Amino acid sequence: MTAHTFWLLLALLFVGGAIGFYAARRPRPSVLGAERLRGNYLAGVNFLVNDQPDRALEAFLQAAELDEATVETHFALGSLYRRRGEVDRAIRIHQNIVARERLDPAQRDQARFALAQDYLRAGLFDRAVKILEPLAASGAHRISALRMLIGIHEQERDWPRAIEVFRELERAGRALQPDAIAHYFCELAIAAREAGDSEEALRQLKAAHAERRRCARGALLRAEIAIEQGDLALAERLLGTVVGQEAALMIEVMPRLAQLARAGGAGGEACVARLVAARPDAGAEIAFAAIIGDTVEFAPLEQLVRDYLARDEAVAGLVRASGRDPATLDAQAVRDIAAVLRRLAATTPRYRCTNCGFSSIGHFWQCPACKNWDSQRPLLRFDLVAGLDKARAQPATDGP
């Protein structure tokens, strides 16, 4: 018997006792009804003890048809079933409550909200939305319903509707993640770019900037468009803004910086040098990003990577193990070692959510686990042990 089942049994036994007390204080006709009610509950408890959940459910549903006092216990039972992953049983419990004619309006709304949670857990988003939208209009469950709706729209990538619901939460002063709306506009900008509509993408990025002036994601997307359009000065300014805001985002800046530098021809190296010089305090972050982004070819980055290889104890130990001195590496050796580190990093987590700890190899603007926006940060060290273990575990392949 699980802990959840144990506590539920205690609650049900308490209700059974309350029913008996209720029967003793009522006129005789009610006593007979209460005895039947208590009998159904005791039968349900017995079925639970004997691991017969379907028969237990039927017994409890029969009891629910007889007395208003049992509703709260049925909410607890439905919640237990949902937590245990038995969503079909939770749905039956809450549908049964909603269907009762003589029910307090507050309890009916509570049952509808619980049923929406069941549908959401089951992945039946359309049914959940159908229940949640009226609840989101007014009442005790309004804010919770709005938050559930915004989560559904995010999962379904329905960004216009997510924006509408966010506005409702914002007006109520209850938006949990104020920066989320800027990401919704960024998502719309990405969709517009994929459809070949650069003008619409720019409009959506302008909206994102209006919502959050320090929107790093929006600046990176705008820089990509600027590079495509040949506006290299604007792209450099935007990338510099992101680097100035947060050095940890250098790992996201680096691929765009390399694209910008290569598009800039002879002036590309100077562009890299200017951005590196803007953050003299972030040498390790920039070097790590250069290794991961395969941009060691640029002289300012090559020097930072050389310094990183000598200063990071674990990496320096790996270099010495290869028979080289980290302090005297030539340009080709720096690139070769960077390539090895990049291959090792490709098999180990490089990002971690600061909210829930979820780790991933790739970057997500929204954490897949806790759904927080802007919570992932790069792990600015190479996990050499894990990387080498995974490399050894991979089967050897024949050369060409």
Secondary structure, DSSP 4 states (H G I P E B T S, - for coil): --HHHHHHHHHHHHHHHHHHHHHHTS-HHHHHHHHHHHHHHHHHHHHHHTT-HHHHHHHHHHHHTT-GGGHHHHHHHHHHHHHTT-HHHHHHHHHHHHH-SS--HHHHHHHHHHHHHHHHHTT-HHHHHHHHHHHHHSSTTHHHHHHHHHHHHHHTT-HHHHHHHHHHHHHTT--S-TTHHHHHHHHHHHHHHHTT-HHHHHHHHHHHHHH-TT-HHHHHHHHHHHHHTT-HHHHHHHHHHHHHH-GGGHHHHHHHHHHHHHHTGGGHHHHHHHHHHT-TT-HHHHHHHHHHTT-TTSHHHHHHHHHHHHH-HHHHHHHHHTT--GGG--HHHHHHHHHHHHHHHTTS--EEETTT--EESS--SB-TTT--BS-EEE--S--HHHHHHHHHHSPP----
